[in-house]
Amino acid sequence: MVDEAARLKELEFYEILDSGEEEGFNELVSLASAICGTPISLVSLIDEHRQWFKARIGLEITETPKELAFCKHAIEGEGLFVVQNALQDDRFKNNPLVTGDPNIRFYAGMPITSPNGYNLGTLCVIDRIPRELTDQQRFALQVLANQVMRQIENRKYLKKIEEQNLELNRINKQKDKLFGIVAHDLRSPLIGITSLVEAYVSGDLTEQEIEPYFKKLFHNLEHSLEMMDNLLNWTRTQLKTDRLKPERIVFSELLSGIIRNLEKALDRKCIQLKVDCQNSTAIFADKSSVEMIFRNLIHNAIKFSNRNSSIEINCQTSDSGKFLVVEVIDFGIGMDKALVDELFTETGPKSSYGTEGEKGTGLGFILIREYLHKNHGKIEVFSEPGKGTRFVVQLPIVD
């Protein structure tokens, strides 16, 4: 008994349905038709509702309903399926493909069998007159059907290589950004800190003279620590060592812990935080990922907010009831459309400064996107220069 669900899943795995013409498949149907002396030859793949022709010769149509397909009968068995005269076969004599165009009389279909033993379709030859095949022609169809399967496998393999190359190119672009950050954004503040400390230790600056630099020193250290944390997170994601452990998380409780760790940053700029997220909605996600996402979003909101302004965090359930929707809203300097679009590029936005000279790298948003993707979430950004920014994050709710 054929497991049809498993067979369809196997067919879907090869990602070949509705693909364009390919020379390798066209050559095989031409060869089958030439060997068997038939005007029609097809590579026919059978999905849930139809037979679709990956390659064809002698036929204009690209598919037919499954219930009309001779190939449907061929994939239900093993070996070559032959109908010598369809008009004399009770299964097919009233078939529209027999009584009308293309007026099938003779059919021979060899199953295209995957390495897992599932018949995905057939390599078939068709004639408008009754006939028989020689033993050599039968053997040739078997060999050619095997070659069709190898073409399908090679196609899948090449597609996988292409996807890996695209991923490698993406990682290389991010690596270049990472090197730029290490070379400039991390090195520069550390050099500045080192120079000031050396000047103080050597006696070139007194305590009174160095005191005005403390605020800048603090920003440099804070920026360096934030960047190191993001760099470590980014490295783990690229080296595949960051294995996520999804669990049930009451988001309001997690958010409270994040806010406590950012209270000093809020106080330094006298920013009022308004939180409307008191429900006990639980999400299903990796806890450290979610902490990183919202720590970065709230920290950025603080960075790009003006002194004595406010930030809002709102939570609600999506209309479908499947996601927790969290808004992080600031009323700071905002972004134009070009900068918002840059957030979603492979390398993320360029580094920028906050309202009081706080340095940013753009690496945080790259991590936010990656972690949301891995946790089956998504993010939208709405912003206007001079009016602020609204980040909208969705994360799946526990069923």
C-alpha positions as CSV (number, residue, x, y, z in Angstrom):
1,M,0.0,0.0,0.0
2,V,1.5,3.3,-1.1
3,D,1.8,6.0,1.6
4,E,0.5,8.9,-0.5
5,A,1.1,11.6,2.1
6,A,4.8,10.5,2.3
7,R,5.1,10.3,-1.5
8,L,3.8,13.8,-1.9
9,K,6.1,15.0,0.8
10,E,9.0,13.4,-1.0
11,L,8.0,15.1,-4.3
12,E,7.7,18.5,-2.5
13,F,11.2,17.9,-1.0
14,Y,12.8,18.1,-4.5
15,E,11.2,21.5,-5.3
16,I,10.7,20.8,-8.9
17,L,7.0,21.3,-9.5
18,D,6.2,24.3,-11.8
19,S,9.9,24.9,-12.5
20,G,11.1,26.1,-15.9
21,E,12.3,24.0,-18.8
22,E,15.8,22.5,-18.4
23,E,17.8,21.0,-21.2
24,G,18.8,17.9,-19.4
25,F,15.2,16.7,-19.0
26,N,14.3,17.8,-22.6
27,E,17.1,15.7,-23.9
28,L,15.9,12.6,-22.1
29,V,12.4,12.8,-23.4
30,S,13.8,13.3,-26.9
31,L,15.9,10.3,-26.5
32,A,13.0,8.1,-25.2
33,S,10.8,9.1,-28.1
34,A,13.6,8.4,-30.6
35,I,14.4,4.9,-29.1
36,C,10.8,3.9,-28.9
37,G,9.6,5.5,-32.2
38,T,6.8,7.4,-30.6
39,P,5.6,10.9,-31.4
40,I,5.1,11.8,-27.7
41,S,7.3,11.4,-24.6
42,L,6.9,13.0,-21.2
43,V,8.5,13.4,-17.8
44,S,5.3,13.4,-15.8
45,L,5.2,14.2,-12.0
46,I,2.1,13.4,-10.1
47,D,1.0,15.7,-7.2
48,E,-2.2,15.7,-5.2
49,H,-4.5,17.0,-8.0
50,R,-2.7,16.8,-11.4
51,Q,0.0,15.3,-13.5
52,W,2.5,18.0,-14.5
53,F,5.1,17.7,-17.3
54,K,8.6,18.7,-16.4
55,A,9.6,17.9,-20.0
56,R,7.6,17.0,-23.0
57,I,7.9,16.3,-26.7
58,G,4.9,16.1,-29.1
59,L,2.4,17.6,-26.7
60,E,1.5,21.3,-26.2
61,I,-0.3,21.1,-22.8
62,T,1.7,21.3,-19.6
63,E,-0.5,19.3,-17.3
64,T,-3.8,17.3,-17.0
65,P,-6.1,16.4,-14.0
66,K,-4.8,13.5,-12.0
67,E,-7.9,11.4,-12.5
68,L,-7.2,11.4,-16.3
69,A,-3.6,10.5,-16.0
70,F,-2.3,7.1,-17.3
71,C,0.8,7.9,-15.2
72,K,-1.4,7.7,-12.0
73,H,-1.8,4.0,-12.7
74,A,1.9,3.6,-13.5
75,I,3.2,4.9,-10.2
76,E,0.9,2.6,-8.2
77,G,3.0,-0.4,-9.2
78,E,6.6,-1.4,-9.9
79,G,8.3,-1.7,-13.3
80,L,7.0,-0.7,-16.7
81,F,3.2,0.0,-17.1
82,V,2.0,-0.7,-20.6
83,V,-1.3,-0.1,-22.3
84,Q,-1.1,-1.5,-25.9
85,N,-4.5,-0.3,-27.0
86,A,-6.4,2.1,-24.8
87,L,-9.7,1.7,-26.8
88,Q,-9.7,-2.0,-25.7
89,D,-8.9,-1.3,-22.1
90,D,-11.9,-0.7,-19.8
91,R,-9.9,1.6,-17.6
92,F,-9.1,4.1,-20.4
93,K,-11.5,3.6,-23.3
94,N,-13.7,6.5,-22.2
95,N,-10.9,8.7,-21.0
96,P,-11.1,12.2,-22.8
97,L,-7.4,11.8,-23.6
98,V,-8.3,8.7,-25.6
99,T,-11.6,9.8,-27.1
100,G,-10.2,13.2,-27.9
101,D,-6.8,15.0,-28.4
102,P,-4.1,13.7,-28.1
103,N,-6.0,10.4,-29.0
104,I,-3.9,8.1,-26.9
105,R,-3.8,4.5,-28.0
106,F,-0.5,3.2,-26.8
107,Y,1.1,4.1,-23.5
108,A,4.2,2.9,-21.7
109,G,5.4,4.5,-18.4
110,M,8.4,3.7,-16.3
111,P,8.1,5.0,-12.7
112,I,10.6,7.7,-11.6
113,T,11.6,6.3,-8.2
114,S,13.4,8.2,-5.5
115,P,16.2,6.7,-3.4
116,N,13.6,6.3,-0.6
117,G,11.4,4.2,-2.8
118,Y,8.7,6.7,-3.7
119,N,7.4,6.9,-7.2
120,L,7.3,10.6,-8.0
121,G,6.0,10.2,-11.6
122,T,7.0,8.5,-14.8
123,L,9.1,8.7,-17.9
124,C,6.5,7.7,-20.5
125,V,6.1,7.3,-24.3
126,I,2.8,7.7,-26.1
127,D,1.5,6.8,-29.6
128,R,-1.7,7.4,-31.4
129,I,-1.7,3.9,-32.8
130,P,-1.7,0.5,-30.9
131,R,1.8,-1.1,-30.7
132,E,4.3,-3.0,-28.6
133,L,7.8,-2.4,-27.3
134,T,10.8,-4.6,-27.8
135,D,12.8,-5.9,-24.9
136,Q,15.6,-3.4,-25.8
137,Q,13.1,-0.5,-25.7
138,R,11.7,-1.6,-22.4
139,F,15.3,-1.7,-21.0
140,A,16.1,1.7,-22.4
141,L,13.0,3.3,-20.7
142,Q,14.2,1.8,-17.4
143,V,17.7,3.3,-17.9
144,L,16.3,6.7,-18.9
145,A,13.9,6.8,-16.0
146,N,16.8,6.2,-13.7
147,Q,18.6,9.1,-15.4
148,V,15.6,11.4,-14.9
149,M,15.8,10.6,-11.1
150,R,19.5,11.4,-11.1
151,Q,18.8,14.7,-12.9
152,I,16.2,15.5,-10.2
153,E,18.7,14.7,-7.4
154,N,21.5,16.7,-9.1
155,R,19.1,19.6,-9.4
156,K,18.3,19.6,-5.7
157,Y,22.0,19.3,-4.9
158,L,22.9,22.2,-7.1
159,K,20.1,24.3,-5.5
160,K,21.4,23.5,-2.1
161,I,24.9,24.6,-3.1
162,E,23.5,27.9,-4.5
163,E,21.6,28.5,-1.2
164,Q,24.8,27.8,0.7
165,N,26.8,30.2,-1.5
166,L,24.2,32.9,-0.9
167,E,24.4,32.3,2.9
168,L,28.2,32.4,2.7
169,N,28.0,35.7,0.8
170,R,25.7,37.1,3.4
171,I,28.0,36.0,6.3
172,N,31.0,37.5,4.4
173,K,29.3,40.8,4.1
174,Q,28.5,40.8,7.8
175,K,32.0,39.7,8.6
176,D,33.3,42.7,6.7
177,K,31.0,44.9,8.8
178,L,32.3,43.2,11.9
179,F,35.9,43.8,11.0
180,G,35.1,47.5,10.4
181,I,33.5,47.7,13.8
182,V,36.5,46.1,15.5
183,A,39.0,48.2,13.5
184,H,37.2,51.5,14.1
185,D,34.2,51.6,16.4
186,L,35.8,49.5,19.1
187,R,39.4,50.5,18.8
188,S,38.8,54.3,18.7
189,P,37.0,54.6,22.1
190,L,39.5,52.3,23.7
191,I,42.4,54.4,22.3
192,G,40.7,57.6,23.7
193,I,40.2,56.0,27.1
194,T,43.9,54.8,27.1
195,S,45.2,58.2,26.2
196,L,43.3,60.0,29.0
197,V,44.4,57.4,31.6
198,E,48.0,57.6,30.4
199,A,47.9,61.4,30.6
200,Y,46.5,61.3,34.2
201,V,49.0,58.6,35.3
202,S,51.9,60.5,33.9
203,G,50.8,63.7,35.6
204,D,50.0,65.6,32.4
205,L,46.4,66.0,33.6
206,T,45.3,66.7,37.2
207,E,42.1,65.4,38.7
208,Q,40.4,68.7,38.1
209,E,41.5,68.7,34.4
210,I,40.4,65.2,33.7
211,E,37.0,65.5,35.5
212,P,35.2,67.1,32.4
213,Y,36.2,64.0,30.4
214,F,34.5,61.6,32.7
215,K,31.2,61.8,30.9
216,K,32.8,61.0,27.6
217,L,34.8,58.2,29.2
218,F,31.7,56.7,30.6
219,H,29.9,56.8,27.2
220,N,33.0,55.2,25.5
221,L,33.1,52.4,28.1
222,E,29.3,51.9,27.9
223,H,29.5,51.8,24.1
224,S,32.4,49.3,24.1
225,L,30.7,47.0,26.6
226,E,27.4,47.0,24.6
227,M,29.3,46.4,21.4
228,M,31.4,43.5,22.9
229,D,28.1,41.9,24.1
230,N,26.6,42.2,20.6
231,L,29.8,40.9,18.9
232,L,29.8,37.8,21.1
233,N,26.1,37.2,20.4
234,W,26.7,37.7,16.6
235,T,29.7,35.3,16.7
236,R,27.7,32.6,18.4
237,T,24.9,32.9,15.8
238,Q,27.4,32.5,12.9
239,L,29.3,29.7,14.4
240,K,26.1,27.8,15.1
241,T,27.0,27.4,18.8
242,D,24.0,29.4,19.9
243,R,21.5,26.6,20.3
244,L,18.1,28.1,21.1
245,K,16.1,26.5,23.9
246,P,12.5,27.6,23.5
247,E,10.4,27.7,26.7
248,R,7.3,29.2,28.2
249,I,8.0,32.8,29.2
250,V,5.6,35.2,30.9
251,F,6.7,38.3,28.9
252,S,5.7,40.9,31.5
253,E,8.0,39.3,34.0
254,L,10.9,39.1,31.6
255,L,10.3,42.8,30.6
256,S,10.4,43.9,34.2
257,G,13.9,42.4,34.6
258,I,15.2,44.1,31.5
259,I,13.8,47.5,32.6
260,R,15.5,47.2,36.1
261,N,18.9,46.8,34.3
262,L,18.2,49.9,32.3
263,E,17.0,52.2,35.1
264,K,20.3,54.0,35.4
265,A,20.4,54.8,31.7
266,L,16.8,56.1,31.9
267,D,17.7,58.2,35.0
268,R,20.8,59.8,33.4
269,K,18.6,61.3,30.6
270,C,15.6,61.9,32.9
271,I,13.4,59.8,30.6
272,Q,10.0,58.6,31.8
273,L,9.2,55.1,30.9
274,K,5.5,54.2,30.5
275,V,4.7,50.5,30.4
276,D,1.3,49.0,29.6
277,C,2.2,45.3,29.8
278,Q,0.7,43.8,32.9
279,N,-1.1,40.8,31.5
280,S,0.2,37.3,32.1
281,T,0.5,36.3,28.4
282,A,3.2,33.7,27.8
283,I,5.3,33.4,24.7
284,F,7.2,30.4,23.5
285,A,10.8,31.5,22.7
286,D,14.4,31.3,23.8
287,K,14.7,33.5,26.9
288,S,18.2,34.9,26.3
289,S,17.2,35.8,22.7
290,V,14.2,37.7,23.8
291,E,16.2,39.5,26.5
292,M,18.8,40.5,23.9
293,I,16.1,41.8,21.5
294,F,14.3,44.0,23.9
295,R,17.4,45.1,25.8
296,N,18.7,46.4,22.4
297,L,15.4,48.0,21.4
298,I,14.9,49.8,24.7
299,H,18.5,50.8,24.9
300,N,18.3,52.3,21.4
301,A,15.1,54.1,22.3
302,I,17.0,55.7,25.3
303,K,20.0,56.5,23.1
304,F,18.0,58.4,20.5
305,S,15.5,60.1,22.8
306,N,15.9,63.7,24.0
307,R,16.5,64.5,27.7
308,N,13.3,64.8,29.8
309,S,11.3,62.9,27.1
310,S,9.4,59.6,27.4
311,I,9.4,56.1,26.1
312,E,6.3,53.8,25.8
313,I,6.2,50.0,25.9
314,N,2.8,48.5,25.0
315,C,1.7,44.9,24.8
316,Q,-1.4,43.3,23.3
317,T,-2.5,40.1,21.7
318,S,-2.7,40.0,17.9
319,D,-6.1,39.7,16.2
320,S,-5.4,36.1,15.4
321,G,-4.6,35.3,19.0
322,K,-1.4,33.6,18.0
323,F,1.1,36.4,18.7
324,L,2.1,38.8,21.4
325,V,2.5,42.2,19.9
326,V,5.0,44.5,21.7
327,E,5.5,48.2,20.8
328,V,8.6,50.1,21.8
329,I,7.9,53.8,21.1
330,D,10.2,56.8,21.5
331,F,9.7,60.4,20.7
332,G,13.3,61.2,19.8
333,I,15.2,62.1,16.7
334,G,13.6,59.5,14.4
335,M,14.8,58.2,11.1
336,D,14.0,58.9,7.4
337,K,12.7,56.2,5.1
338,A,16.2,55.5,3.6
339,L,17.6,54.7,7.1
340,V,14.6,52.6,8.0
341,D,15.1,50.6,4.8
342,E,18.8,50.2,5.7
343,L,17.9,48.5,8.9
344,F,16.7,45.5,6.9
345,T,19.7,45.1,4.6
346,E,22.1,42.2,5.0
347,T,24.8,44.4,6.7
348,G,22.4,46.6,8.7
349,P,22.6,50.3,9.2
350,K,25.7,52.4,9.5
351,S,26.9,53.5,12.9
352,S,25.2,56.6,14.3
353,Y,25.2,58.8,17.4
354,G,22.5,59.3,20.0
355,T,21.1,62.6,21.2
356,E,24.0,63.1,23.7
357,G,26.8,61.6,21.6
358,E,26.1,58.0,22.5
359,K,27.7,55.8,19.8
360,G,25.9,53.0,17.9
361,T,27.1,50.4,15.5
362,G,24.0,48.9,13.8
363,L,25.1,45.4,14.8
364,G,22.3,45.2,17.4
365,F,19.6,45.3,14.7
366,I,21.3,42.6,12.7
367,L,21.1,40.4,15.8
368,I,17.5,41.4,16.5
369,R,16.4,40.3,13.0
370,E,18.3,37.0,13.3
371,Y,17.0,36.1,16.7
372,L,13.4,37.0,15.8
373,H,13.7,34.8,12.7
374,K,15.0,31.9,14.8
375,N,12.1,32.4,17.3
376,H,9.5,32.6,14.6
377,G,8.8,36.3,15.3
378,K,8.9,39.4,13.1
379,I,9.5,43.1,13.4
380,E,8.2,46.3,11.8
381,V,9.6,49.8,12.1
382,F,7.7,53.1,11.7
383,S,9.7,56.3,12.1
384,E,9.7,60.0,11.1
385,P,12.6,62.5,11.5
386,G,12.1,64.7,14.5
387,K,9.0,62.8,15.8
388,G,10.4,59.4,17.0
389,T,10.3,55.7,16.2
390,R,7.9,52.8,16.8
391,F,9.2,49.2,16.8
392,V,6.5,46.6,16.6
393,V,7.6,43.0,17.5
394,Q,5.5,39.9,17.3
395,L,6.4,36.7,19.1
396,P,4.4,33.4,19.2
397,I,2.1,32.8,22.1
398,V,2.1,29.4,23.9
399,D,-0.8,27.3,22.6
